Amino acid sequence: MESNLYTPLIKVMDLLLDAICVVDAEGRFVFASAACERIFGYTPAEMAGRRMLELVHPDDRARTQQAAREIMAGEPKLHFENRYIRRDGSIAHITWSARWSEADQVRLAVARDVTELRRAGSMQSALHAISEAAHSAEDLLALFRRIHQIIGELLPAANFFVALYDREKDELSFPYYVDENDTTPTPQKLDSGTLSAKVIRSGEALLVTPDNRGSLPDPVIALHGMTSLDWLGVPLSTHNGVIGALVVQSYTGKVRYSSRDKVLLQFVSIQVAAAIERKQVETRLRHMARHDALTGLPNREWFYERMQQALVHARQENTCTALLYIDLDRFKQVNDQHGHAAGDLLLQQVAVRIRQCTRESDTIGRVGGDEFVVFLGTDTVSGQAAIVAEKIRASLSQPFDLAGHCQQISCSIGAVVYPEHGLARDELMQQADAAMYVAKKQGGNRLQMGGMIDPVSPGRVDPSGWHDATCGNTGTK
């Protein structure tokens, strides 16, 4: 190829926008035209003697080797497409047409760079996929995972996170954070000085590389942990303002980001922001439909559904579970003497105390004005249910601070165990409710186990019911 005989031909090939390559039987470049430098980033001299597979994207090497074997077996290839890693770390989509020369023992190929064409198609596909994910994802976490996957098909995204800004709390959180070096950061204020906060405050995309890091107008700090080599963040903008940021980052020279990647990420971020906002609204509406607005606990319908699911699991696993039915003693007097605002505050504090007495695997619900239910997790027997019920009874017997009014109340608790006291959800609810009323008729401030004649009455108080108390002790005011 280097002889004077081929010099005019080589000059003609160097004028072509497509690259001409010749690869020997061992897969090494014998010749590469000038267009290779534009397409791959390497000069023809740098490519000479280099193994072709070294430049191929790792995910495409197996099928590229298979195609090479077929070409060498006498089967020409037209429009074979694979991906290459350019010198700058970016990905090039290449369409090849190649054939084998038996006489010269080389593969002759013409390579066309279709990266921009594929990028345009990928961007449209990404928008469609994001729109689909907004409708199909079960929750925000599932949406973030799908968005990560979609963006990973557009550019390297091994280190990717979503930052969301809560204006009411002035808090920046990281609900989705995937990083090869660091764990999820703790929530932070918007004035924290991090790159993520800078993107959200300014509403502008930011690409930080070693070349421009020192020229940033404001000093910034790493989110936490290791400082990245390249950092690319774009705002998530909606008609309500900036709600967060999408970020990708790299720690080695194998992955570098460019202004082209910034434009691409900005393009999809608009659709991503709309998808996240839509899912946030759906999540809020679903929460409102399933939870009590005052206490934030599951309402009757959602509690029943979760209880039914837990019973099915208990039946399949042949385990025990328990149900507590809690009623506040003489709650009406709180409303009558101090007003409904005090009563609402009391119910909120009761919900907090019940949560503190139970596990995350337990389900708490508010099923009436002053009635609460607790469905305990699997492998809960009568003795364990009684222990939890006593913790709740004791906790609710302590004084409550109701906006300056210190009040002491008590509660009546009915407890039943599956399958000892019933098999069906409604049967267990009725049994627990009946047990609670037995405890209440005995003066309250006690636990009644299902199937027992005498209620358990630790620390019985004045059966006349609720009374005022001084904060910090149980004496009457």
N, C-alpha and C positions, 0 to 999 in steps of 0.2 A: 504493500500500500504506500510505502514511503518512496518508491522509485520515481524517477522523473517521468516515467511513462504514465503514472497515475496522478501526477501533480495537478493537471487541469481538472481532472474529475473530482479530486479532493476539494479543490477550490469551489467547484459548483456545489458539492454536497454541503460545504460550510455556509453557503448562502441560504440553504433551506431552513425554514422554521421548524420542521420536524427533524428529529435526531436520527442519524444513521449510525448503527452500531454493528460491530462484528465481534462475536464471542467464540472462543475455541472450544474444543471438546471437553476441556476441564472447567469450563464456565468462566474463563477469564477474558476481560476485554482485550481485544487485539487492536481495535480501531474504534474511535468515537469522534463524530463530527463536532463542529463548533457549537451547534445548538445544545449539546449536552450540558454545557456550562450554564446556559440560561434555564434549562429544565431541572438539572440535578444539583447545580452549584459547584461542580468540579470541572476543571479544565480537562481537555482530551488527554493531556500528558499525565494528569493525576489519575485518570481512570484506567490508563493503559496498564495491564498486568493485574488489575484488581479483580477480585471475584465478584461477579454480577450479583450473587445472592446476598452479599454483604450490604448492598444498598436497598434490597427488597424489604418491605415492611414485614416484621416477624410473623404476623398473622397470615401473610400471603405466601410465605416461602414454600410451604408444602405443595400447594397447587401450582406454583411457578416451576418448581422442580419437575412435577409431573408433566406440565406443558412442554418443558425443555426436552424431556425424554421422548415425548410423542413427536416433536419436531425432528429430533435426531433420528427417529425411526422412519422418517420420510413423510410425515404428516404435516404439511404447512398449516400455520395458524393465521387467521385473519381476525383482527379486532379483539385480541386477547387483552384483558384489562387486569392490572394489578397496581399495588401502591408501593411507592418508594419513599425512603427517608432522605430528604434533601440535606445538604451540608449544614444548613441553619437549623435543622431539627424539624422543619415543617414536613407535611406529607404531600407528595405529588401523586396524582392519579394519572396513570399512563395507559394508553391503548397501543398495543403492539401488533404489527404484522411481521411474521418471521418465517423463514424456511431454512433448510439445512443444505449445505453444499458438500456433497460426498467427496468431490474431488479435492476441495480445499480443507475439508474437515473443520468447517466453521459454520456458525449460525449467523445468517444475515438478517437484520431486523430494522424496521422503521418504527420510531417511537413518537407518538403524538401526546402532548400534554393536554389532558382534558380536565385538569383540576378545577378551573373556574366553572366549567359546565357542570361538573359533579357537585361543586359547592352550591351552585344555584339550585340544583335539583334537591340536594340535601337540606337546604334551608327551607324550601317549600314543604318537603316531607316532615321536617322538624316542626314547622308551624302546625301542620295537620296533626301530628302525633301529640303535641302539647295540648291542642284543643280537645283531642280525644281523651287524654289523661285527665283533663279538668272535669270531664263528665264521668269517667269510669273509676278513677281512684277512690278507694274507700275512705281515705282520710288524708290529712296533710302530709303525714310521713310517707304514705304510699305515693302521693303526688311528687314529693321531693325526690324519692328514689327513681321514679320514672323520668323526671326532668334531668337528673344526673345521667341516666342512661342515654337519653336523647342528645344531650350536649356532648357526651363522650363519643358519639358518632360523628360529631362535627369537628372537634378538636381534642387534643389530649386533656383529660380531666380526671386523672388519678387522684389529684388533690383538689377537692371541690367542696364548697359550702354555701349555704344560704343564710344570710343575716336578715332578720326582720326587726323593724323598729316599731315600738309601741309608744305612741305620742302621749297617751295619758300617763304612763309610768315614766316617760322619758328614758326608756330602757331598750338596749340593743341586745337581742338574744340570737342564739345559733341553733335553731331546731333541727338542722341537718348539717353534719360536719364530718366529712371523710378526709382523712389526712394520714399519710404514711409515717409521719413523725410525731404528731401532737394529738392530744385528746381534745374534746369539745371545750371551748372556753366558757367561763362563767359570764352571765349577763353583765353588761357595762353601760355606762352613760354615753350619750351621744358626743359629749365633749372629751372622750377618753383619749383622743389623739391618735387612734389607730387608722389604718388605711380604709377599713370598712366604714368607719364613722365619717371619714372625709368624703367618701363617695356618696353617702346618704345625705350629708349636709349640703354638699355642692350640687347634687343631682347630676353629676357628670362622670363619665367613664374615666378610669385611670389605669394606665399601664406603667408599671414600675420595673425597670431593668437595671442592671449594673451601670448602664450608660447614662441613665437620667436620674438615678436615685439621689445623687448629691445635688441636683438642681431643683428639687421640689421646693416650692415657695414656702411651705410650712413644714416644720419638723414632724415626722410621724414615727410611731413605734410599731413593732411587730405585735400582732394580735396576742400572741403568747408563744413561748417555746422557740423553735428554730426559725431564723429569718430565711425567707424564700429567696431564690435567685431571681426569678421572674414572678410578678404578681399582677393579675389582671382582674379588675372588678368593674361591674357595670351596675347602675342604679335600677331598681325595680320601680318604674314610674306608672302611676295610674291617674285617673282624673281626680282622685283624692290626694294626690301628692306622691312623694317617694315613700314606699312602704318597706324598703329593704335593699339588699344588694345580692348579686350573684358573683361568686369569686372562684377563679381557678388560679393555682400557683404551682411552681416547679422548684425543685431544690438542686437539680443538676443540669448541666449543659445539654443533656440528651433531649430535653423538652424546653423549647424557647417559644415565647409568645411575641407576636408582632402586631402592628397597627391593623393588619388585615383580620387577625383574630379578634381584635377589639371591636371592629365594625360588625363582624359576624355575631359576636355575643350580644352586642347592643340590639341587633336586629331581632334576635329571638327573645330578648329580655322583655320586650313589650308584651308579647304573647304570654310569657311566663308570669309576668306581674298580674295580668288579667286572670290567668288560671288560678294563681295563689289567692287573689282577692275573692274570686268566686268560691273557692273551697273554704276560705275563712268564713264567708257569709253562710255557706251551707253548714259548716261546723257550728256556728253560733245558733242558727235556727234549729239544728238537730239537738243541741244542748238545751235550748229553751223548751223544745217539745218534750224532752225526756227528764228534765230536772225541775225541781221546785225553785221558783224565782227567789224566794226569801232565804232559804238555807243553802241552796246549791246542791242539795242531795237529790238522788233519783226520785222522781215522783212515783205514784202508785203504779202506773202502767209500765214504766221502765223497770221498776223494782220487780214487778211480777214476771216480766220477760226474763230478766237476769236470774231470778230465782228458779224459773222453769228450766232454763239452760243448765243451771247448777244441779238441779235434781236429776236431769237426764244423765249428766256426767257421773253423779253419785251412784245412780242405778247401774250404769255400765261398769263402773269400777268397784261396785259392791262396797261402798264406804258410807259412813254416817255423816250427817250434817245437822245443824240445829237452827232454830228460828226463835228470835226474841221479839216480843211485842211490848212496846214501852208506852205508857201513858203518864203524862205529868199530872201530879195530884193537885187539884184545885187551881189549875192554871187560869180559870176564868176570873179569879179574884185579882190576879195581876193586872189583867185588862181593866177590870172595874175600878180598881184603886189607883192605878198609875197610867192608864191609857193604853191604846193599842200600840203606840210606838215602843213603849216599854215591853209589851208582850212580844212584839216582833224581835226586839233585841234579845229577849230571853230565849226565844226559839233558835235564833242564830247561834247563841252561845251554847245552848244545849247540843246542837248539831256538832259544834267544834269539840265538845267534851266527849261525845259518843265516838267521834273519829279517833280521838286520842286513846280510847280504851279498846279499839279494835285493830285488826290487821288490814293491810292493803288488799288481801285476798277476800276479805269480808265485804258484804254489800249492805249499805245503810240506805234507808229510804224514809221519806216523810209521807205518810198515807192519810193524814187527817190534820185537823187544826193543831192539836198537841199530841199527836200519836206518831211514834217512830217505830220502825222495824229494822232488825239486823239479822241478816242471813249469814251464818258463820260458815267458813270454808269447810272443805272435806275433812274426814277423819276427826270430826268433833262429836264427842260423846256427852252424855248428860252431865258428868262431873265438870268437864271443860266448859260447857255452856253455862253452868251455874257460876263458875269462877268469873267468866266474862261479864255475866249479868250483875254479879256483886260489884265488880269494878265500876260498871256504869252506874249502879245504884248509889255507891259511895261517892262517885264523882259528882253526880247531880244533886247530892245532898249538901255539897259545899256552897257557900254564899255566892251569889251572882252580883256583879256590879252593873246595874242598869242605869247608865248615864247619871251616876251620883246617888242612886237609890240602891242600897245593898239589900238583896232579898235572898231568902233561903226557901227552897222548895224540896219536894221529894218526888218519887216516881213509883209506879206499880209496874211490875214486869211479869209477863207470862212467857214461859219457855217450853218448847217442844223439840223433840229429836226425830229425825228421819232415820230409819223407817219405824222406830219404836212407837211413835204416836200418830203416824199416818204416812201414806204413800204419795198422795196427790197434793199439789200446791194449795188448792182451795181448802182441802181438809186440814192441812197443817196450819193455814192461816186461821181457820175457825177454832181449832184447838188452842192455838196460842192466844187468840183474842179472849176465849172463854177463861183460860187460866189467868190472864191479866185481870179480868173482872172479878175473879175470886180474890186475888190479891188486893184489889181496890176496896172490895166490900169488907175486907178485914182491917181496913184503916190505911192502906197504902204503905209506901216506903218499904216494900218487900218484894220478894220473888216467889212466884208460884210455878212449880214445874208441872207440866202436863201429866195427868194421871195420878197426881198426889192429892190427898184429902186436905192436909194441913199446909198452909203456905209457909215459906221460909221467911222469917222476919228479923233479920239482923238489924240492930240499932233502930227499933221501932220508935217513931216520933209521935207527938200528940195527934190522935186521930182526927182532931178538929181540922187538920190539914195544913195548908201553907201558912207561914208566918214571917214577919220581918226579922232580920238578923243584922248584927253588926259585922261588917267585913272583917275577916280574919278569925272569927270564932263562931260558934253555933248557938250562942246564947240569944235570948230574945232582946229586942231593942227596947 
